[in-house]
Structures are given as structure tokens and as C-alpha cells.
Amino acid sequence: MIKGELTIIFDDPFYKAIFERIDGTNYEVAQVNLGASLPHMPEILKLVNFHYSKLHFYQTTVEKEKIYHVNPKRAQRLAHKVTQKKIIGTKAQQALKKQFEQSKIAKKKANKDRKRKEQEKRFFQKQAKRREKHRGH
């Protein structure tokens, strides 16, 4: 028996389609990037009907899933906690913030490299000066 499943998720900033198929002990997964806008049903059907054969599935073996009993109140608390996470700002603001953080990291790295080079330069100047002093008359 072959079992298949299609899941569409929003992985900021893109929507992705995750195809899963289980054939006995084989578990295969493929992922397709759908773009930044919400995919509509005709687009999804076209993907499944015409492009499914072109998907590249990654294969692993299925392991037995351990089923743990979760207290219903705990499950409710966890679900509430996940749904209450607030993301501040719009997508554009988040993208700008991410870009700012990356530029900040790049600047720190550049400053660190610059300071290291200056320190090496001073060290070599000091060494040259010492050699000059000990050269003799």
C-alpha cells in the first residue's frame, strides 16, 4: 500500500509544498518552493497533475513512531502557547530587520579584521625597530 500526503506550509518568506509518500518501509520526501504569495487551488492541482513525475524525492526508511500519551490540558496549553506567538511588524519590516542584523554582523567582522591587521602592522614595526637598534655601529 502506498500512502501519499501533500502539506503546504509558510516558511518565511515563501510558501512551500512538501510531498511525502510511504511505501511499506520506504519514506520519501520532496519539497517545492511555491513563491511568496498564497498558492491557489488551480496552481496546486497543476503542480500535482503535471509536475509530480518531475519531483526529486529523498528516500529514507520508516522508523516505528512511538506514541506518547499527552495530558489533554498540557496539549491545550502548548497549542495556546504556539498560537499566541506574536510577530512584530510586517513582512517588509521583518526582512529589513534581518538585513540590518546581517549587515551589523558583517561590520563587526570587518572591524575585527581591520583591528587585527593594524595590530600585526604595529607588531612588525616594533620588531623592525628592535632589529635596527641591535644592528651595531
Order of alpha helices (4+ residues) and beta strands (2+ residues): beta-beta-beta-alpha-beta-alpha-alpha
